[in-house]
Amino acid sequence: MTKEVEAATERPAEFSTKDYTDPPPAPLVDFEELTQWSFYRAIIAEFIATLLFLYITVLTVIGYKHQADVTDGEESFLHTCLTVEFIFNHTYILFINTGGHINPAVTFGLFLARKVSLIRAVLYMVAQCLGAICGVGFVKAFQSAYYNRYGGGVNVMAPGHNKGVGLGAEIIGTFVLVYTVFSATDPKRNARDSHVP
């Protein structure tokens, strides 16, 4: 009877091996990265990506608020949709060089998961913050009148909501963003979905 139970519980060899390969964890500190041009190219790409992201996004918010003042808001909705499309394309293009983090929360999450080293994570976050500052600085320099009139494109809480609701929305939105990046870069995904053309 025990042989039958053992035979029933044994898994065939084809099910015991994984159909994907997990990459090895990134070293915590990898000084060899500092000698590679691809490392610096990735940092430059993160800087430019975040600069463009903030520049386009803040201009869109300012444009949306301006259009809402002069029209019923239909044209500004189209501009917002086109901006989101630009952001998706922009992230996809940069994914090849850097992973397309564009957000320190994404970089920090990938560091905690040991997908990037500490040196890469810190320098990515520095490049992202500098890119964001420069992107908003360009908006302020080129569109100072609209920038000042519409509060620099800053998000504000809608009437009837408090800061706790806004904080909760930001936490949930950031979680969804980081979760999406992890799902899109999971090596199991290609193996699991390999039957999908």
MDAnalysis code that builds the backbone (N, CA, C; Angstrom):
import MDAnalysis as mda
import numpy as np

u = mda.Universe.empty(591, n_residues=197, atom_resindex=np.repeat(np.arange(197), 3), trajectory=True)
u.add_TopologyAttr("name", ["N", "CA", "C"] * 197)
u.add_TopologyAttr("resid", np.arange(1, 198))
u.add_TopologyAttr("resname", ["MET", "THR", "LYS", "GLU", "VAL", "GLU", "ALA", "ALA", "THR", "GLU", "ARG", "PRO", "ALA", "GLU", "PHE", "SER", "THR", "LYS", "ASP", "TYR", "THR", "ASP", "PRO", "PRO", "PRO", "ALA", "PRO", "LEU", "VAL", "ASP", "PHE", "GLU", "GLU", "LEU", "THR", "GLN", "TRP", "SER", "PHE", "TYR", "ARG", "ALA", "ILE", "ILE", "ALA", "GLU", "PHE", "ILE", "ALA", "THR", "LEU", "LEU", "PHE", "LEU", "TYR", "ILE", "THR", "VAL", "LEU", "THR", "VAL", "ILE", "GLY", "TYR", "LYS", "HIS", "GLN", "ALA", "ASP", "VAL", "THR", "ASP", "GLY", "GLU", "GLU", "SER", "PHE", "LEU", "HIS", "THR", "CYS", "LEU", "THR", "VAL", "GLU", "PHE", "ILE", "PHE", "ASN", "HIS", "THR", "TYR", "ILE", "LEU", "PHE", "ILE", "ASN", "THR", "GLY", "GLY", "HIS", "ILE", "ASN", "PRO", "ALA", "VAL", "THR", "PHE", "GLY", "LEU", "PHE", "LEU", "ALA", "ARG", "LYS", "VAL", "SER", "LEU", "ILE", "ARG", "ALA", "VAL", "LEU", "TYR", "MET", "VAL", "ALA", "GLN", "CYS", "LEU", "GLY", "ALA", "ILE", "CYS", "GLY", "VAL", "GLY", "PHE", "VAL", "LYS", "ALA", "PHE", "GLN", "SER", "ALA", "TYR", "TYR", "ASN", "ARG", "TYR", "GLY", "GLY", "GLY", "VAL", "ASN", "VAL", "MET", "ALA", "PRO", "GLY", "HIS", "ASN", "LYS", "GLY", "VAL", "GLY", "LEU", "GLY", "ALA", "GLU", "ILE", "ILE", "GLY", "THR", "PHE", "VAL", "LEU", "VAL", "TYR", "THR", "VAL", "PHE", "SER", "ALA", "THR", "ASP", "PRO", "LYS", "ARG", "ASN", "ALA", "ARG", "ASP", "SER", "HIS", "VAL", "PRO"])
u.atoms.positions = np.array([
    [0.819, -1.193, 0.000],
    [0.000, 0.000, 0.000],
    [0.866, 1.261, 0.000],
    [1.956, 1.225, 0.730],
    [2.826, 2.410, 0.780],
    [3.489, 2.665, -0.555],
    [3.809, 1.593, -1.310],
    [4.403, 1.796, -2.627],
    [3.426, 2.494, -3.562],
    [2.146, 2.129, -3.462],
    [1.138, 2.775, -4.307],
    [0.993, 4.247, -3.949],
    [1.032, 4.573, -2.655],
    [0.926, 5.958, -2.214],
    [2.144, 6.747, -2.691],
    [3.334, 6.165, -2.564],
    [4.549, 6.840, -3.013],
    [4.510, 7.070, -4.511],
    [4.034, 6.069, -5.246],
    [3.943, 6.203, -6.702],
    [2.952, 7.292, -7.078],
    [1.861, 7.392, -6.314],
    [0.842, 8.399, -6.626],
    [1.330, 9.805, -6.295],
    [2.157, 9.911, -5.265],
    [2.631, 11.246, -4.871],
    [3.889, 11.674, -5.601],
    [4.582, 10.776, -6.253],
    [5.774, 11.160, -7.011],
    [5.371, 11.986, -8.213],
    [6.139, 13.015, -8.454],
    [5.871, 13.868, -9.609],
    [6.778, 13.442, -10.753],
    [6.263, 13.429, -11.956],
    [7.127, 13.105, -13.092],
    [8.270, 14.108, -13.191],
    [9.356, 13.685, -13.792],
    [10.557, 14.521, -13.910],
    [10.273, 15.824, -14.629],
    [9.337, 15.803, -15.587],
    [9.055, 17.009, -16.352],
    [8.428, 18.106, -15.488],
    [7.766, 17.729, -14.382],
    [7.165, 18.726, -13.506],
    [8.106, 19.175, -12.397],
    [9.176, 18.471, -12.196],
    [10.068, 18.836, -11.104],
    [11.068, 19.917, -11.499],
    [11.270, 20.131, -12.781],
    [12.188, 21.176, -13.213],
    [11.397, 22.423, -13.591],
    [11.999, 23.575, -13.319],
    [11.340, 24.832, -13.657],
    [11.520, 25.103, -15.140],
    [10.510, 25.713, -15.740],
    [10.613, 26.074, -17.154],
    [11.054, 27.535, -17.311],
    [11.685, 28.061, -16.297],
    [12.229, 29.410, -16.349],
    [13.505, 29.428, -15.511],
    [14.269, 30.473, -15.687],
    [15.510, 30.593, -14.934],
    [15.478, 31.892, -14.148],
    [15.571, 31.784, -12.842],
    [15.667, 32.980, -12.013],
    [17.079, 33.548, -12.145],
    [17.187, 34.839, -12.435],
    [18.537, 35.408, -12.472],
    [19.120, 35.428, -11.065],
    [20.421, 35.342, -10.955],
    [21.012, 35.394, -9.608],
    [20.760, 36.765, -8.987],
    [20.675, 36.831, -7.670],
    [20.468, 38.138, -7.037],
    [21.653, 39.064, -7.299],
    [21.348, 40.327, -7.438],
    [22.416, 41.310, -7.648],
    [23.256, 41.420, -6.385],
    [24.544, 41.629, -6.542],
    [25.368, 41.810, -5.336],
    [24.941, 43.079, -4.606],
    [25.090, 43.067, -3.306],
    [24.699, 44.238, -2.526],
    [25.507, 45.464, -2.953],
    [26.803, 45.317, -3.059],
    [27.671, 46.401, -3.524],
    [28.554, 45.825, -4.628],
    [28.473, 46.425, -5.803],
    [29.222, 45.917, -6.945],
    [30.080, 47.055, -7.518],
    [31.332, 47.107, -7.090],
    [32.220, 48.179, -7.546],
    [32.614, 48.003, -9.009],
    [32.471, 46.808, -9.540],
    [32.817, 46.575, -10.948],
    [31.896, 47.367, -11.877],
    [30.675, 47.634, -11.433],
    [29.757, 48.433, -12.244],
    [30.336, 49.807, -12.569],
    [31.094, 50.344, -11.653],
    [31.641, 51.692, -11.832],
    [32.639, 51.776, -12.985],
    [33.092, 50.648, -13.493],
    [34.053, 50.635, -14.597],
    [33.384, 50.410, -15.951],
    [32.067, 50.253, -15.972],
    [31.352, 49.915, -17.208],
    [30.613, 51.128, -17.758],
    [30.778, 51.347, -19.062],
    [30.091, 52.460, -19.717],
    [28.588, 52.251, -19.686],
    [28.103, 51.020, -19.781],
    [26.660, 50.767, -19.772],
    [26.015, 51.248, -18.478],
    [26.767, 51.209, -17.385],
    [26.265, 51.690, -16.094],
    [26.004, 53.196, -16.162],
    [26.943, 53.943, -16.689],
    [26.783, 55.393, -16.782],
    [25.740, 55.773, -17.824],
    [25.671, 55.004, -18.896],
    [24.640, 55.237, -19.906],
    [23.250, 55.061, -19.293],
    [23.106, 54.058, -18.421],
    [21.823, 53.822, -17.758],
    [21.473, 54.971, -16.819],
    [22.453, 55.509, -16.123],
    [22.204, 56.633, -15.213],
    [21.779, 57.865, -16.017],
    [22.468, 58.113, -17.122],
    [22.098, 59.243, -17.988],
    [20.690, 59.046, -18.537],
    [20.364, 57.823, -18.933],
    [19.029, 57.537, -19.457],
    [17.952, 57.756, -18.390],
    [18.226, 57.361, -17.145],
    [17.260, 57.605, -16.066],
    [17.063, 59.105, -15.844],
    [18.155, 59.868, -15.895],
    [18.061, 61.323, -15.740],
    [17.183, 61.921, -16.839],
    [17.488, 61.573, -18.086],
    [16.733, 62.134, -19.218],
    [15.281, 61.666, -19.183],
    [15.077, 60.402, -18.847],
    [13.717, 59.864, -18.809],
    [12.867, 60.596, -17.778],
    [13.419, 60.801, -16.603],
    [12.649, 61.477, -15.552],
    [12.449, 62.946, -15.899],
    [13.459, 63.576, -16.489],
    [13.323, 64.960, -16.933],
    [12.162, 65.080, -17.917],
    [12.147, 64.235, -18.950],
    [11.067, 64.283, -19.943],
    [9.724, 63.954, -19.321],
    [9.712, 62.972, -18.433],
    [8.465, 62.570, -17.783],
    [7.849, 63.743, -17.019],
    [8.653, 64.412, -16.192],
    [8.128, 65.532, -15.407],
    [7.807, 66.718, -16.291],
    [8.646, 66.983, -17.266],
    [8.404, 68.117, -18.157],
    [7.063, 67.966, -18.873],
    [6.849, 66.821, -19.489],
    [5.614, 66.590, -20.230],
    [4.413, 66.528, -19.288],
    [4.555, 65.859, -18.152],
    [3.429, 65.699, -17.230],
    [2.995, 67.033, -16.640],
    [3.946, 67.833, -16.173],
    [3.587, 69.120, -15.573],
    [3.000, 70.054, -16.628],
    [3.570, 70.055, -17.828],
    [2.973, 70.862, -18.909],
    [1.551, 70.411, -19.206],
    [1.316, 69.105, -19.164],
    [-0.028, 68.595, -19.429],
    [-1.007, 69.039, -18.353],
    [-0.596, 68.956, -17.096],
    [-1.480, 69.384, -16.005],
    [-1.793, 70.868, -16.121],
    [-0.773, 71.666, -16.404],
    [-0.997, 73.104, -16.566],
    [-1.908, 73.367, -17.763],
    [-1.647, 72.664, -18.872],
    [-2.504, 72.809, -20.046],
    [-3.930, 72.368, -19.780],
    [-4.095, 71.294, -19.014],
    [-5.437, 70.808, -18.658],
    [-6.182, 71.865, -17.846],
    [-5.499, 72.446, -16.863],
    [-6.154, 73.470, -16.030],
    [-6.496, 74.703, -16.858],
    [-5.607, 75.072, -17.795],
    [-5.879, 76.232, -18.652],
    [-7.059, 75.942, -19.573],
    [-7.083, 74.770, -20.191],
    [-8.186, 74.430, -21.082],
    [-9.506, 74.350, -20.323],
    [-9.466, 73.853, -19.096],
    [-10.687, 73.778, -18.294],
    [-11.208, 75.174, -17.981],
    [-10.310, 76.149, -17.912],
    [-10.742, 77.529, -17.672],
    [-11.435, 78.129, -18.893],
    [-10.969, 77.790, -20.092],
    [-11.485, 78.451, -21.299],
    [-12.485, 77.605, -22.080],
    [-12.525, 76.289, -21.837],
    [-13.481, 75.424, -22.555],
    [-14.173, 74.515, -21.552],
    [-14.882, 73.547, -22.069],
    [-15.575, 72.602, -21.178],
    [-14.679, 71.429, -20.779],
    [-13.430, 71.422, -21.192],
    [-12.494, 70.394, -20.755],
    [-12.343, 69.219, -21.697],
    [-13.097, 69.171, -22.813],
    [-13.007, 68.022, -23.720],
    [-11.652, 67.958, -24.418],
    [-11.144, 69.087, -24.873],
    [-9.847, 69.084, -25.547],
    [-8.739, 68.670, -24.595],
    [-8.815, 69.126, -23.350],
    [-7.761, 68.805, -22.403],
    [-7.751, 67.319, -22.073],
    [-8.913, 66.661, -22.133],
    [-8.950, 65.218, -21.892],
    [-8.141, 64.486, -22.958],
    [-8.253, 64.916, -24.213],
    [-7.481, 64.315, -25.297],
    [-5.987, 64.528, -25.064],
    [-5.596, 65.708, -24.646],
    [-4.181, 65.973, -24.378],
    [-3.662, 65.069, -23.267],
    [-4.468, 64.858, -22.242],
    [-4.050, 63.989, -21.140],
    [-3.867, 62.557, -21.633],
    [-4.772, 62.083, -22.459],
    [-4.655, 60.717, -23.002],
    [-3.395, 60.571, -23.848],
    [-3.102, 61.567, -24.677],
    [-1.904, 61.512, -25.503],
    [-0.643, 61.549, -24.639],
    [-0.693, 62.273, -23.540],
    [0.454, 62.326, -22.631],
    [0.704, 60.967, -22.005],
    [-0.351, 60.303, -21.559],
    [-0.194, 58.976, -20.971],
    [0.386, 58.009, -22.000],
    [-0.056, 58.096, -23.239],
    [0.489, 57.250, -24.310],
    [1.974, 57.541, -24.508],
    [2.345, 58.810, -24.505],
    [3.760, 59.174, -24.628],
    [4.570, 58.556, -23.493],
    [4.043, 58.615, -22.276],
    [4.764, 58.086, -21.118],
    [4.966, 56.581, -21.254],
    [3.944, 55.851, -21.701],
    [4.091, 54.408, -21.887],
    [5.157, 54.094, -22.936],
    [5.111, 54.788, -24.055],
    [6.112, 54.559, -25.102],
    [7.508, 54.922, -24.623],
    [7.605, 56.004, -23.943],
    [8.880, 56.500, -23.426],
    [9.478, 55.493, -22.443],
    [8.661, 54.931, -21.564],
    [9.140, 53.932, -20.606],
    [9.583, 52.667, -21.329],
    [8.830, 52.246, -22.320],
    [9.176, 51.029, -23.063],
    [10.511, 51.186, -23.776],
    [10.736, 52.345, -24.378],
    [11.991, 52.582, -25.091],
    [13.173, 52.547, -24.123],
    [13.025, 53.170, -22.957],
    [14.117, 53.234, -22.004],
    [14.311, 51.937, -21.238],
    [13.330, 51.052, -21.283],
    [13.438, 49.778, -20.568],
    [14.667, 49.001, -21.029],
    [15.028, 49.136, -22.299],
    [16.156, 48.398, -22.858],
    [17.460, 48.797, -22.167],
    [17.657, 50.098, -21.902],
    [18.905, 50.578, -21.311],
    [18.957, 50.452, -19.799],
    [17.850, 50.776, -19.124],
    [17.913, 50.920, -17.676],
    [16.918, 50.069, -16.926],
    [15.956, 49.532, -17.600],
    [14.837, 48.913, -16.910],
    [13.680, 49.883, -16.816],
    [13.898, 51.141, -17.213],
    [12.833, 52.141, -17.255],
    [12.210, 52.407, -15.903],
    [13.005, 52.571, -14.868],
    [12.457, 52.785, -13.534],
    [11.703, 54.111, -13.451],
    [12.368, 55.209, -13.755],
    [11.816, 56.567, -13.787],
    [11.225, 57.016, -12.450],
    [11.243, 56.184, -11.446],
    [10.618, 56.508, -10.170],
    [11.462, 55.902, -9.048],
    [11.861, 56.682, -8.077],
    [12.659, 56.124, -6.984],
    [11.968, 54.980, -6.237],
    [10.647, 54.979, -6.187],
    [9.934, 53.882, -5.515],
    [10.173, 52.565, -6.239],
    [10.173, 52.600, -7.567],
    [10.437, 51.397, -8.357],
    [11.867, 50.927, -8.119],
    [12.808, 51.863, -8.170],
    [14.213, 51.509, -7.948],
    [14.415, 50.925, -6.559],
    [13.809, 51.537, -5.550],
    [13.955, 51.045, -4.187],
    [13.347, 49.646, -4.045],
    [12.206, 49.415, -4.661],
    [11.591, 48.089, -4.627],
    [12.469, 47.042, -5.294],
    [13.051, 47.384, -6.420],
    [13.935, 46.448, -7.110],
    [15.221, 46.208, -6.322],
    [15.680, 47.225, -5.598],
    [16.842, 47.028, -4.733],
    [16.499, 46.060, -3.595],
    [15.341, 46.243, -2.970],
    [14.945, 45.341, -1.883],
    [14.800, 43.905, -2.364],
    [14.411, 43.729, -3.628],
    [14.269, 42.390, -4.201],
    [15.588, 41.859, -4.751],
    [16.655, 42.624, -4.580],
    [18.000, 42.254, -5.037],
    [18.083, 42.118, -6.561],
    [17.346, 42.996, -7.243],
    [17.430, 43.035, -8.701],
    [18.477, 44.037, -9.173],
    [18.807, 45.013, -8.323],
    [19.862, 45.981, -8.615],
    [20.736, 46.134, -7.370],
    [21.976, 46.522, -7.589],
    [22.905, 46.700, -6.469],
    [22.629, 48.023, -5.754],
    [23.209, 48.168, -4.591],
    [23.045, 49.392, -3.809],
    [23.597, 50.601, -4.560],
    [24.756, 50.445, -5.189],
    [25.368, 51.556, -5.923],
    [24.460, 51.998, -7.069],
    [23.957, 51.035, -7.822],
    [23.065, 51.365, -8.942],
    [21.785, 52.010, -8.432],
    [21.221, 51.478, -7.364],
    [19.977, 52.026, -6.836],
    [20.158, 53.468, -6.377],
    [21.221, 53.731, -5.639],
    [21.446, 55.091, -5.134],
    [21.674, 56.058, -6.291],
    [22.510, 55.681, -7.252],
    [22.785, 56.591, -8.368],
    [21.580, 56.768, -9.283],
    [20.766, 55.728, -9.449],
    [19.513, 55.880, -10.199],
    [18.609, 56.894, -9.500],
    [18.465, 56.750, -8.179],
    [17.570, 57.654, -7.447],
    [18.077, 59.094, -7.489],
    [19.386, 59.284, -7.402],
    [19.950, 60.630, -7.515],
    [19.660, 61.192, -8.911],
    [19.883, 60.386, -9.951],
    [19.627, 60.829, -11.323],
    [18.145, 61.137, -11.528],
    [17.266, 60.319, -10.954],
    [15.822, 60.551, -11.092],
    [15.403, 61.854, -10.413],
    [15.926, 62.099, -9.211],
    [15.570, 63.329, -8.496],
    [16.106, 64.560, -9.229],
    [17.346, 64.488, -9.719],
    [17.901, 65.608, -10.481],
    [17.134, 65.819, -11.789],
    [16.758, 64.734, -12.440],
    [15.966, 64.841, -13.663],
    [14.605, 65.475, -13.401],
    [13.973, 65.109, -12.299],
    [12.676, 65.693, -11.952],
    [12.804, 67.188, -11.687],
    [13.847, 67.574, -10.949],
    [14.070, 68.992, -10.656],
    [14.301, 69.770, -11.950],
    [15.120, 69.220, -12.840],
    [15.401, 69.898, -14.114],
    [14.163, 69.965, -14.999],
    [13.381, 68.886, -15.024],
    [12.165, 68.878, -15.842],
    [11.185, 69.954, -15.416],
    [10.953, 70.063, -14.112],
    [10.053, 71.100, -13.611],
    [10.685, 72.479, -13.791],
    [12.008, 72.553, -13.638],
    [12.697, 73.825, -13.861],
    [12.530, 74.326, -15.289],
    [12.566, 73.410, -16.256],
    [12.355, 73.809, -17.651],
    [10.932, 74.319, -17.867],
    [9.957, 73.663, -17.238],
    [8.576, 74.144, -17.361],
    [8.482, 75.556, -16.792],
    [9.061, 75.750, -15.625],
    [9.003, 77.074, -14.985],
    [9.722, 78.107, -15.829],
    [10.824, 77.730, -16.465],
    [11.583, 78.678, -17.286],
    [10.844, 79.031, -18.577],
    [10.230, 78.048, -19.224],
    [9.615, 78.270, -20.530],
    [8.161, 78.721, -20.446],
    [7.476, 78.371, -19.373],
    [6.054, 78.711, -19.234],
    [5.790, 79.329, -17.861],
    [6.594, 80.319, -17.497],
    [6.522, 80.844, -16.128],
    [5.159, 81.445, -15.797],
    [4.518, 82.119, -16.753],
    [3.219, 82.736, -16.462],
    [2.172, 81.666, -16.125],
    [2.070, 80.634, -16.974],
    [1.110, 79.556, -16.702],
    [1.526, 78.745, -15.475],
    [2.819, 78.550, -15.317],
    [3.324, 77.801, -14.161],
    [2.888, 78.468, -12.867],
    [3.048, 79.773, -12.793],
    [2.672, 80.505, -11.588],
    [1.154, 80.580, -11.428],
    [0.435, 80.768, -12.530],
    [-1.025, 80.903, -12.456],
    [-1.686, 79.619, -11.973],
    [-1.155, 78.469, -12.413],
    [-1.800, 77.190, -12.069],
    [-1.022, 76.399, -11.017],
    [-0.278, 77.110, -10.199],
    [0.362, 76.483, -9.049],
    [1.415, 75.454, -9.392],
    [2.055, 75.596, -10.532],
    [3.126, 74.676, -10.911],
    [2.647, 73.285, -11.262],
    [1.357, 73.131, -11.519],
    [0.839, 71.807, -11.875],
    [0.772, 70.848, -10.704],
    [0.781, 71.386, -9.500],
    [0.763, 70.538, -8.300],
    [-0.622, 69.923, -8.116],
    [-0.655, 68.651, -7.738],
    [-1.924, 68.012, -7.415],
    [-2.463, 68.580, -6.115],
    [-3.744, 68.798, -6.065],
    [-4.398, 69.249, -4.840],
    [-5.554, 68.302, -4.536],
    [-5.907, 68.252, -3.267],
    [-7.015, 67.395, -2.866],
    [-8.333, 68.015, -3.315],
    [-9.220, 67.185, -3.845],
    [-10.543, 67.647, -4.240],
    [-11.339, 68.021, -2.993],
    [-12.245, 68.935, -3.116],
    [-13.060, 69.308, -1.953],
    [-13.769, 68.080, -1.364],
    [-13.790, 68.014, -0.061],
    [-14.450, 66.898, 0.617],
    [-13.514, 65.759, 0.985],
    [-12.248, 65.839, 0.594],
    [-11.269, 64.801, 0.930],
    [-10.163, 65.407, 1.783],
    [-9.662, 64.626, 2.717],
    [-8.586, 65.124, 3.570],
    [-7.241, 64.569, 3.109],
    [-6.170, 64.975, 3.783],
    [-4.828, 64.561, 3.391],
    [-4.603, 63.070, 3.616],
    [-5.297, 62.494, 4.576],
    [-5.173, 61.053, 4.809],
    [-5.655, 60.250, 3.615],
    [-6.740, 60.707, 2.989],
    [-7.253, 60.033, 1.783],
    [-6.230, 60.154, 0.655],
    [-5.641, 61.343, 0.519],
    [-4.622, 61.537, -0.512],
    [-3.403, 60.658, -0.282],
    [-2.974, 60.565, 0.974],
    [-1.832, 59.712, 1.296],
    [-2.147, 58.255, 0.990],
    [-3.349, 57.817, 1.359],
    [-3.750, 56.436, 1.055],
    [-3.769, 56.166, -0.442],
    [-4.281, 57.127, -1.220],
    [-4.307, 56.964, -2.679],
    [-2.897, 56.886, -3.244],
    [-1.983, 57.695, -2.718],
    [-0.590, 57.654, -3.175],
    [0.066, 56.319, -2.833],
    [-0.192, 55.805, -1.640],
    [0.389, 54.521, -1.239],
    [-0.128, 53.405, -2.137],
    [-1.427, 53.385, -2.380],
    [-2.010, 52.339, -3.233],
    [-1.493, 52.479, -4.666],
    [-1.444, 53.717, -5.175],
    [-0.946, 53.927, -6.537],
    [0.503, 53.518, -6.694],
    [1.325, 53.826, -5.702],
    [2.736, 53.434, -5.755],
    [2.885, 51.923, -5.675],
    [2.076, 51.283, -4.836],
    [2.109, 49.824, -4.761],
    [1.752, 49.204, -6.108],
    [0.707, 49.709, -6.732],
    [0.290, 49.165, -8.031],
    [1.396, 49.362, -9.071],
    [2.045, 50.526, -9.055],
    [3.139, 50.778, -10.000],
    [4.279, 49.788, -9.798],
    [4.731, 49.629, -8.559],
    [5.850, 48.722, -8.280],
    [5.450, 47.280, -8.579],
    [4.230, 46.904, -8.225],
    [3.733, 45.547, -8.501],
    [3.699, 45.285, -10.011],
    [3.292, 46.272, -10.776],
    [3.246, 46.121, -12.231],
    [4.641, 45.910, -12.802],
    [5.609, 46.672, -12.309],
    [6.995, 46.507, -12.782],
    [7.501, 45.109, -12.444],
    [7.240, 44.651, -11.228],
    [7.678, 43.311, -10.843],
    [6.994, 42.250, -11.706],
    [5.720, 42.423, -11.992],
    [5.001, 41.447, -12.825],
    [5.536, 41.427, -14.250],
    [5.837, 42.614, -14.781],
    [6.315, 42.699, -16.161],
    [7.719, 42.141, -16.326],
    [8.523, 42.169, -15.270],
    [9.912, 41.711, -15.371],
    [10.130, 40.334, -14.754],
    [9.073, 39.664, -14.350],
    [9.189, 38.351, -13.707],
    [9.591, 37.304, -14.740],
    [10.682, 36.544, -14.508],
    [11.096, 35.538, -15.495],
    [10.069, 34.425, -15.665],
    [9.228, 34.199, -14.665],
    [8.191, 33.166, -14.778],
    [7.143, 33.547, -15.822],
    [6.993, 34.845, -16.043],
    [5.949, 35.324, -16.948],
    [6.152, 34.798, -18.364],
    [7.385, 34.864, -18.854],
    [7.653, 34.402, -20.226],
    [7.428, 32.896, -20.347],
    [7.828, 32.153, -19.311],
    [7.639, 30.706, -19.369],
    [6.163, 30.347, -19.262],
    [5.480, 31.004, -18.341],
    [4.067, 30.696, -18.120],
    [3.218, 31.066, -19.324],
    [3.559, 32.196, -19.965],
    [2.773, 32.691, -21.087],
    [3.401, 32.334, -22.434],
    [4.282, 31.344, -22.454],
    [4.985, 31.022, -23.691],
    [4.035, 30.480, -24.761],
    [2.868, 29.982, -24.334],
    [1.907, 29.474, -25.316],
    [1.117, 30.595, -25.966],
    [1.212, 31.827, -25.417],
    [0.482, 32.958, -25.977],
    [1.321, 33.554, -27.101],
    [0.771, 33.636, -28.318],
    [1.574, 34.180, -29.433],
    [1.837, 35.665, -29.251],
])
